[in-house]
């Protein structure tokens, strides 16, 4: 089953974990055939939030939610169950500085005609 591990960090710890450390852990997951995708994100100052209400599009600079910790990146993993996903998430290096939210991924049923 697919699980999304969302990495959250506060501004103070945004760069606390070197990219090389995260890349090394991602490589371990690749070698164990558990990693489907992983990417760090630019800081929230580069974010744009899009909302559509009554057919009108509204844009906001930054994230919509005002929180101390901000989404810093993600790891999409293939795990046998939630326990394995949690074990994988606990090894994600930025977990030492922030938090990692683990969520199961729902599959969307999309036909080939819709995808094209």
MIDOTOR-825987 format. One record per residue: chain; x, z, y of N, C-alpha, C, O, CB in turn. Coordinates in pm, whole numbers, m for minus. Last residue first. Glycine has a CB too. Layout:
! residues N
NODE   mol      n.u      n.w      n.v     ca.u     ca.w     ca.v      c.u      c.w      c.v      o.u      o.w      o.v     cb.u     cb.w     cb.v
NODE     A        X        Z        Y        X        Z        Y        X        Z        Y        X        Z        Y        X        Z        Y
...
***
This chain:
! residues 116
NODE   mol      n.u      n.w      n.v     ca.u     ca.w     ca.v      c.u      c.w      c.v      o.u      o.w      o.v     cb.u     cb.w     cb.v
NODE     A     m594    m2093     1050     m538    m2217     1104     m583    m2246     1244     m543    m2347     1302     m572    m2332     1017
NODE     A     m739    m1873      972     m600    m1853     1012     m542    m1976     1080     m449    m1963     1160     m516    m1816      892
NODE     A     m982    m1972      887     m978    m1891     1009     m837    m1878     1061     m816    m1871     1182    m1038    m1753      983
NODE     A     m901    m2098      651     m964    m2178      756     m960    m2105      889     m938    m2167      994    m1108    m2212      718
NODE     A     m813    m1887      493     m715    m1984      541     m771    m2070      653     m696    m2112      742     m668    m2072      425
NODE     A     m982    m1586      599     m969    m1704      513     m864    m1797      572     m830    m1786      690    m1105    m1777      497
NODE     A     m912    m1252      604     m908    m1372      685     m890    m1490      590     m796    m1493      511     m793    m1367      794
NODE     A     m972     m930      605    m1004    m1045      520    m1014    m1168      609    m1113    m1185      680    m1136    m1022      438
NODE     A     m718     m705      682     m827     m787      733     m847     m905      639     m752     m970      598     m797     m836      878
NODE     A     m638     m388      553     m621     m533      541     m743     m603      599     m856     m566      571     m600     m575      392
NODE     A     m517     m109      722     m634     m176      665     m605     m325      662     m554     m381      758     m763     m146      748
NODE     A     m251      106      652     m292      m18      717     m414      m74      645     m415      m85      522     m176     m122      717
NODE     A     m218      457      713     m239      345      621     m291      224      698     m364      238      796     m337      383      508
NODE     A       29      603      920     m110      560      905     m120      448      804      m40      354      809     m169      516     1039
NODE     A      220      854     1059      207      768      940       59      733      923      m26      822      913      264      838      811
NODE     A      421      910     1335      283      910     1286      274      810     1171      317      696     1185      180      874     1400
NODE     A      689     1099     1412      653      975     1345      512      992     1288      487     1078     1204      756      938     1232
NODE     A      851     1229     1708      761     1240     1594      734     1101     1537      754     1000     1603      628     1310     1635
NODE     A     1171     1317     1811     1032     1301     1851      942     1322     1731      954     1422     1661     1008     1162     1912
NODE     A     1416     1362     1696     1404     1378     1841     1260     1372     1891     1231     1416     2002     1486     1273     1910
NODE     A     1407     1308     1430     1481     1428     1471     1462     1459     1619     1489     1571     1662     1630     1411     1440
NODE     A     1293     1063     1411     1206     1177     1380     1273     1308     1420     1205     1409     1441     1170     1179     1230
NODE     A     1485      864     1444     1428      925     1564     1332     1041     1537     1293     1112     1630     1356      820     1643
NODE     A     1542      797     1155     1631      878     1240     1568      937     1367     1595     1053     1396     1745      795     1280
NODE     A     1328      847      893     1346      764     1012     1425      845     1114     1379      951     1157     1208      717     1070
NODE     A     1269     1021      689     1405      973      698     1432      886      819     1548      853      847     1438      897      576
NODE     A     1001     1062      704     1087     1177      735     1234     1137      744     1314     1210      801     1071     1285      629
NODE     A      901      817      614      891      852      756      984      967      794     1040      969      903      747      888      792
NODE     A      944      845      337     1013      741      412     1015      776      561     1119      765      626      945      604      390
NODE     A      768     1055      287      910     1072      255      993      969      333     1098     1002      388      934     1056      102
NODE     A      530      934      361      577     1050      436      725     1074      411      800     1108      503      495     1176      399
NODE     A      514      741      160      521      699      300      572      813      388      650      789      481      384      652      348
NODE     A      485      905      m64      606      825      m50      623      778       95      734      775      146      601      704     m146
NODE     A      232     1015       m2      349     1102      m19      479     1024       m6      573     1072       57      345     1171     m155
NODE     A       62      792        1       91      863      126      214      951      113      293      961      207      m28      947      167
NODE     A      213      549     m224      107      638     m180      149      708      m52      260      687       m2       71      741     m291
NODE     A      404      349     m245      310      368     m355      189      451     m312       77      427     m357      380      435     m474
NODE     A      457      143       43      478      267      m32      370      281     m138      259      230     m123      477      389       63
NODE     A      605      m53      265      522      m66      145      553       55       60      665       68        9      550     m202       68
NODE     A      599      m21      625      657       m1      492      554      m25      383      434      m17      406      716      140      480
NODE     A      701      m78      938      592     m113      849      651     m111      708      741     m188      676      528     m254      884
NODE     A      795      118     1199      842       72     1069      717       43      988      634      133      970      937      179      997
NODE     A      832      100     1557      755      115     1434      835       69     1314      929      m10     1326      624       37     1443
NODE     A      863      259     1883      888      156     1784      806      181     1659      722      271     1655     1036      151     1749
NODE     A      771      432     2075      907      379     2091      938      267     1992     1029      188     2016     1007      491     2073
NODE     A      511      561     2256      541      476     2141      675      407     2164      691      332     2261      429      372     2117
NODE     A      588      881     2396      544      743     2410      588      664     2288      689      696     2225      600      681     2539
NODE     A      493     1211     2489      563     1122     2397      502      982     2405      381      967     2420      556     1175     2251
NODE     A      311     1287     2693      453     1318     2703      535     1225     2613      635     1168     2657      479     1465     2666
NODE     A       67     1051     2815      114     1152     2722      263     1175     2742      332     1092     2801       85     1109     2577
NODE     A     m188      877     2911      m83      955     2976      m45     1068     2882     m116     1167     2870     m131     1011     3116
NODE     A     m274      557     2790     m278      702     2771     m162      767     2846      m50      716     2845     m272      738     2621
NODE     A     m196      298     2854     m323      350     2906     m327      502     2899     m378      568     2990     m440      290     2828
NODE     A      139      225     2968       42      257     2862      m85      314     2924      m82      371     3033      102      358     2761
NODE     A      192      m19     3237      225       95     3152      120      118     3045       24       42     3033      240      219     3235
NODE     A      m54     m147     3450       88     m131     3423      109       m6     3339       50       98     3365      170     m122     3554
NODE     A     m344     m308     3336     m285     m186     3389     m137     m185     3356      m98     m220     3244     m355      m59     3332
NODE     A     m613     m536     3379     m474     m512     3339     m422     m387     3409     m452     m363     3526     m385     m633     3371
NODE     A     m923     m640     3254     m852     m554     3349     m713     m527     3293     m698     m497     3175     m929     m421     3375
NODE     A    m1168     m885     3223    m1036     m840     3178     m972     m758     3290     m968     m801     3406     m945     m961     3139
NODE     A    m1509     m874     3144    m1408     m874     3249    m1277     m816     3196    m1277     m710     3133    m1456     m795     3373
NODE     A    m1706     m840     2954    m1650     m973     2972    m1542     m983     3078    m1488    m1091     3100    m1759    m1066     3005
NODE     A    m1746     m564     2955    m1851     m654     3006    m1795     m791     3038    m1833     m852     3138    m1917     m594     3131
NODE     A    m1406     m519     2947    m1534     m451     2960    m1634     m546     3022    m1610     m602     3129    m1521     m321     3044
NODE     A    m1097     m502     2810    m1205     m596     2838    m1335     m517     2836    m1371     m456     2735    m1208     m715     2733
NODE     A     m763     m426     2898     m896     m376     2860     m998     m483     2897     m988     m546     3003     m930     m239     2930
NODE     A     m423     m399     2837     m534     m492     2860     m663     m427     2812     m671     m378     2699     m510     m629     2786
NODE     A     m126     m279     2974     m244     m247     2894     m357     m341     2935     m383     m360     3054     m285      m98     2912
NODE     A      212     m343     2947       90     m380     3017      m26     m350     2924      m25     m391     2808       90     m530     3062
NODE     A      542     m200     2973      414     m221     2904      304     m266     3001      305     m231     3119      370      m93     2833
NODE     A      776     m122     3084      759     m266     3063      623     m300     3001      593     m418     2979      869     m318     2974
NODE     A      771      150     3081      764       86     3212      742      m65     3200      695     m129     3294      891      114     3292
NODE     A      821      228     2821      682      208     2862      668      144     3000      562       91     3032      609      338     2861
NODE     A     1108       42     2689     1041      160     2749      903      125     2804      873        9     2831     1128      219     2860
NODE     A     1066     m177     2402     1122     m148     2534     1049      m26     2590      940        7     2544     1108     m271     2631
NODE     A     1081      m70     2058     1010     m123     2174     1087      m93     2301     1164        3     2308      867      m66     2182
NODE     A     1222     m173     1743     1211      m80     1856     1137     m148     1969     1130     m271     1975     1352      m31     1903
NODE     A     1079     m261     1431     1128     m304     1561     1119     m188     1660     1021     m114     1661     1049     m426     1613
NODE     A     1030     m377     1106     1065     m264     1191     1121     m318     1321     1203     m410     1320     1168     m169     1121
NODE     A      869     m459      797      907     m494      935      943     m366     1008      893     m258      975      791     m569     1009
NODE     A      884     m375      535      819     m503      562      854     m552      702      868     m673      724      666     m489      548
NODE     A     1077     m191      311     1057     m228      450      995     m366      462     1046     m463      405     1189     m223      526
NODE     A     1121     m161       38     1014      m84      100      982     m128      242      872     m104      291     1049       62      100
NODE     A     1340     m233     m122     1219     m317     m117     1098     m242      m64      987     m257     m115     1188     m372     m256
NODE     A     1576     m108      m89     1481      m46     m181     1348     m119     m187     1254      m71     m250     1458       97     m141
NODE     A     1684     m268      109     1747     m270      m24     1658     m206     m130     1663     m244     m247     1881     m198      m19
NODE     A     1518     m188      319     1517     m327      273     1572     m333      131     1512     m397       44     1600     m418      368
NODE     A     1597       78      346     1459       49      306     1445      m94      257     1369     m121      163     1362       74      423
NODE     A     1860       37      433     1835      111      308     1695       82      256     1676       63      136     1853      263      330
NODE     A     1804      m90      676     1872     m165      570     1855      m96      435     1837     m163      333     2021     m181      602
NODE     A     1696      124      820     1611        9      788     1672      m73      675     1601     m120      587     1589      m80      913
NODE     A     1928      277      847     1817      329      767     1724      215      727     1677      210      613     1739      438      845
NODE     A     2075      103     1011     2129      141      880     2018      196      791     2014      166      671     2241      247      896
NODE     A     1914       94     1238     1935      m28     1160     1988        4     1021     1951      m61      923     2031     m123     1232
NODE     A     1943      355     1332     1811      308     1289     1824      184     1201     1752      170     1102     1721      278     1411
NODE     A     2216      345     1393     2166      445     1298     2030      403     1243     2005      412     1123     2155      584     1365
NODE     A     2225      146     1587     2297      126     1461     2249      224     1353     2244      189     1236     2447      143     1482
NODE     A     2089      258     1804     2028      148     1729     2094      129     1594     2026       99     1495     2036       18     1809
NODE     A     2108      618     1823     2168      485     1838     2098      380     1751     2053      409     1640     2316      490     1801
NODE     A     1887      830     1976     1925      780     1843     1981      639     1857     1909      548     1898     1802      782     1746
NODE     A     1830      867     2243     1907      969     2171     1958      920     2036     2062      965     1989     1824     1093     2152
NODE     A     1679      726     2424     1800      663     2372     1887      758     2291     2006      732     2272     1880      607     2487
NODE     A     1464      907     2467     1439      766     2440     1560      697     2376     1543      618     2283     1402      694     2568
NODE     A     1450     1174     2530     1514     1139     2403     1505      990     2370     1534      950     2257     1453     1220     2292
NODE     A     1316     1185     2773     1445     1253     2760     1522     1208     2636     1645     1203     2637     1425     1404     2755
NODE     A     1068     1065     2723     1168      995     2803     1308     1055     2786     1407      982     2784     1129      998     2949
NODE     A      984     1122     2375      966     1145     2518     1080     1077     2592     1178     1035     2530      960     1298     2551
NODE     A      864      907     2112      972      983     2176      933     1012     2321      857      936     2381     1107      905     2170
NODE     A      737      803     1802      708      850     1937      824      934     1988      875     1021     1917      576      930     1940
NODE     A      679      550     1573      780      640     1626      746      674     1771      729      584     1853      922      578     1615
NODE     A      467      501     1309      479      485     1453      572      592     1508      547      711     1492      340      493     1521
NODE     A      450      337     1027      514      458     1076      544      435     1224      634      359     1259      646      492      994
NODE     A      199      214      834      268      195      960      320      330     1006      244      425     1023      175      131     1066
NODE     A      191      107      500      178      218      593      256      183      719      367      129      711      228      352      531
NODE     A       41      m64      229      116      m70      354       85       54      438      m29       99      447       83     m198      431
NODE     A       84        0     m118        0        0        0       89        0      124      198       57      124      m96      122        0
***
